[in-house]
Each structure stands twice: as structure tokens, then as C-alpha cells.
């Protein structure tokens, strides 16, 4: 994303906590993450844009959080945000990115959500369930 001229001035930070293993469709997961990145990149101010990505692994699964300092999502569309053709805060948005995120997450048994309203910015979360290695093995 940073190699594209329109996003080069955006500050992107990443932090990670925990360790785990999971089996996911790498292509779908990459598309989901890129969709969230591009949504955030298009929503933040070009001269002071910030995207913060955090991931945390627990016994239940992995949570990936993408937060930005773009405009807050209005209450009027929050409930329908993951539906087709619902968009806010992006000049080029047609409202299909989060719908694609939701569909891809369903096929991976993952969940996507946006957090409660904040003054500025948006926060999107992905939750990827994991199974402990010992639980996933079958005795022969």
C-alpha cells in the first residue's frame, strides 16, 4: 500500500502480541486485510493520515484490529455498514469492500465488525477462531 503515491504520506504502525497457529485461506485473508487497509487509506486525511494495525492471539483465536483517523462512521449507517453499496468518508467508495470482507470472513469461519462510535476515525476488527493443536488431532 505504501508504494502507491496516494498513500505514501500515511503513517502506518503495527504491533503484535501472542503466538498461535491457524489454517486459513491465505488469499482470502490477504484480500480481507487489503480491503480494510485501502478503506482506511482512502478515508484518512492525505496530509495527516494514520492507520494503526494491531494483532493479538489468545487461546480463543486471533484478533486483527485496523484503526484510522478518518471521519467517524455516522450512527445512521453503522448498522448497515457491511451491506452492499453502503459507503461513507471516501470519494471513490462504492460500498462493496466491507461486503466482500464479510463474505470472505464467513468462508473462513471468521467474524468482522466495527467498534462503537468514536469521535474521529474508524476501527474494524477481524476475529479468526483457532483450535489448540492437541484438540485438533484425532487419536488413531
Secondary structure, 3 states (H helix, E strand, C coil): CCCCHHHCCCEEEEEEECCCCCCCCHHHHHHHHHHHHHHHHHHCCCCCCEEEEEEEECCCEEEEEEEEEEECCCHHHHCCCCCCCCCCCCCCCCCCHHHHHHHHHHHCCEEEEECCCCCEEEEEEEEEECCCHHHHCCCC
